[in-house]
């Protein structure tokens, strides 16, 4: 359900630069005109340029600089997302979402940011998160055991890739958690979990998408603006709705029902790869033949096909890990 602020902005944005009376907004939202005025003032404090005129109402003159929760929330279409929090800048959306999870926030809670100062990637790496990107973390509470949780990284990356592909971006997937544009990374997913021995309490999936090129972004990564003219808020909403749809399928039938779809996006299939564990030891070396119904990478080696549950993949023809 949208917040009142998101509903007010949505009505003003739909007017396409025209005025909307406070009475009309109040009637449509079932609130008082005083409540409308309070929401408008709150939006102005966030950076929205909202003009007002006697007997004409309110007009949206400009949007705030940076990705804000209201801008993402008003663009979401899937009802799975129940609460959207965040700020233009935060340390880590995963840390923020974990705190909400620990305090009992419901599944479908989202934390968004336009910049992170302490973003994290897999295996403890720093995730550069300068302005111009879409960074968000989602709270999931699936009724599964911890051993069944790892495929959720694939689920989230598949949701992102499916949505971006439908919007016109020719993205691909690199097992286990990356989205690529050509042979350069454009997005990634990081899972964090709290669980009992036999059940998951919550999972926070952090997602970072490079939307626009900025001075703080590494030159060897891709940005969506190369192929898709969309704002960070638009990209975040697209990706979130994509994740919701794929997650719903995962809850219903597990990853086995998604493996074929994942395979259609998978760029590793047919390539020579080396997979290493967190210590750097080689787990498998050979041809990646696909991903199985448990979300494991299948690598054909000289001694047979090895199903890999986790690891860092290096492409033999790329000269390093991507």
Secondary structure, DSSP 4 states (H G I P E B T S, - for coil): ---HHHHHHHHHHHTTT--B-HHHHHHHHT--HHHHHHHHHHHHHTT-EEEEETTTEEEEEEPPSS--HHHHHTT---TT--EEEEESSBS-HHHHHHHHHHTTPPTTEEEEES-BSS-B-GGG-B----TTEEEEEEEE--S--GGG-THHHHHHHHHHHHHHHHTT--EEEETTTEEEETTEEEEEEEEEEEE-SSSEEEEEEEEEEE-S--TTS-TTS--GGGT----HHHHHHHHHHHHHHHHHHHHHH-GGGTHHHHHHHBS-TTSEEEEE-TTS-EEEEEEEEEE-TTSPEEEEETTEEEEESS-EEEETTTTEE-
